Amino acid sequence: MNSSCYIAFLRGTNVGRAKRIAMADLRTLVEGLGYTGVRSLLNSGNLVFRAEGATAQEAAAAIEEALVLRLGVAARVFVLGREELGALIDGNPLLDVATDHARLIVFLLGAAAQRDKLAALDSRDWGCERLALGEHAAYVWCPEGMLLSAAATSLGKLLGMAPHPVTGTRC
């Protein structure tokens, strides 16, 4: 059986002082689950790896459980195949709006109920910011940065993530 290449995204790790994980520890943890070719990106909590015979959902569940049991860190883990990641990128309706892609944020969504919770935000006027909902992601253009983004803060609150302090925008 061929192994599949996956990308893992850990929600809320290594942001500020909360949920700090050394990338070497994270790589060792994922390798200990039997996954191979594990590589991390900077200090982001994002990984690429190969998983022989495991689905994306199985890998996500295994990594989430191991994080708690071995590192004492509870974090939502999203695992996508390269085709799924490509579809999320290609389906981003804000690519033409964003003049600086470093300020174009994607919030991955789990169950359909999460998307339903966010529906009211989709039609709200965000000033110079933009918010769009896709099938499995919410896309936010934060021209003044995420820390000043009312849209990103509202999304974070509804998704159960720690809100960022919004002091106002200048756009």
N, C-alpha and C positions, 0 to 999 in steps of 0.2 A: 504494500500500500504506500502511495506517495505521501510525503508530509506536506502540510499546508503552511504557507507563510502568513503570519498574523502580525497585527500591530495592536499593542495594548496601551490604553490610556487610563491612568489612575486619576480619578477626580479628587481635587483638593489636596494633593500631596505636594510637599516642598513649596508651598505658597505661604509666605510669611514664616511664622515660627511653628505653625501647626503641622502635624503629620509629617515630620521630617524623616526621610528615608535615604540612606546612602545608596547611590546607584550600584556600587559593588555588592552590597547586601541584597538589593533587589534582583540583580542578575543571578547571584548565587541561589536565591530563593526560587526563581523561575527555572533555573537549570536543575535544581533539586526535585522539581516536579516532572523531570524527564524531557523537558523541552530543550531544543538545541539551537545553536547559532544565535544565542541571546545577546542582543546589543541594546544599549540605552542611548538616549539622546540627551546630551548635556546633563543637567540636574533636574530634568522635567518630570520624571516618573513615567515617561513614555518608553516603550520597548518594541523591538521587532524580534520575532523568534519563529522557529518552526516547531510544529506540533504533529507528531506522527499519530494519525488516527483520531485526533480530538477535534471536535467542532469548536467554533468560536465561543459558543455559550458554555461549553464544558471547560474550556481554558479559562474563561473569565471567572467562573465559579471556583475553580481550583486555586487561582491566584488570589481571589478575595479571601478565601478561607485560610490559605497559607499566610497571608499578610497578618491576619488577626492572630493565628496560632503561633507563628514563629517570630513576628516582629512587633506584635501588639498594636498594629495600626489597622483601624477600620476605614476602608476606602472603597467606593464604588469603582469597579473595574469594567471598562468597555473593551471588548476585543473584536476587531474587525479584520476581515480578509482584505487583500489588496483591491479586489473588485468593489467591495463595499466602500472602502475609503475613497476610491476613485469616483464612485457614484455620489458620495457626499460632497466631494470637491466640485464635481461637474454640476451638481444640482444647487450650488450656492447662487441664489439670485442677486447677491450683493457684490459679486466680483467686479461688475462694471462701475459700481458706485464708489467703492473703496479706492481711494488714491494711495493709501499706505496699507498694504496687506498685513503688516504687523499689528494693525489696530482693527483687524477683521477677526472676530472671535466666533468660534463654533462651540455650542453647547450640545453635547451628545445626549439624546433622549433614550430612555429605556422603554418602558411600556407605553402603549397608546394613551393611557390615562394621564401621563405626564404632558403629552402634547395637548390633550384636551384642556388641562389646567392653564396652559399658556395661550390659548386661543384669544382671550380677551386682550392680551398684550399686542397681538399681531396687528390690530386695527387702530391702536393708539398712536397719537401724534407725538413723535419723539424729537421734534425740532430737527437739528442737523444730524442726529443719530438715525440709524435705520435698524429695524428688526424685521426678520422674515422667518416664517416657520416652514421647514421642510418636513418630509415624512418621518425622518429619524433624527433631525437636528434642528436647533434654532440658531440662526445666523444673526450676528450683531455687528454693525459698523459703528465703532467708537472713535470718531475723529479726534477727540481730546484725550483718549486713553481710557482703559477699562476702569481705573479708579474713579474717574469723574463721570462714568456712564450711568445714567438713570436706567436705561434699558437693561444693561448687564446686571445692575443691582436688583432690579425687579425680577428678572429671570432667576437669578441666584436665590432670592427669597422663596420664590414659588417652587424651585427645585430642591429646597432644603439645604442650600449651601450658605456659608457665612456671607452676609452682605458686605459689600465694600462701602466705605464712607463716601457719600456723594456730597461734595461741597458746592457744586454748581458747574455749569459748563460755560465756555467762552464763545461758542460758535453761534 
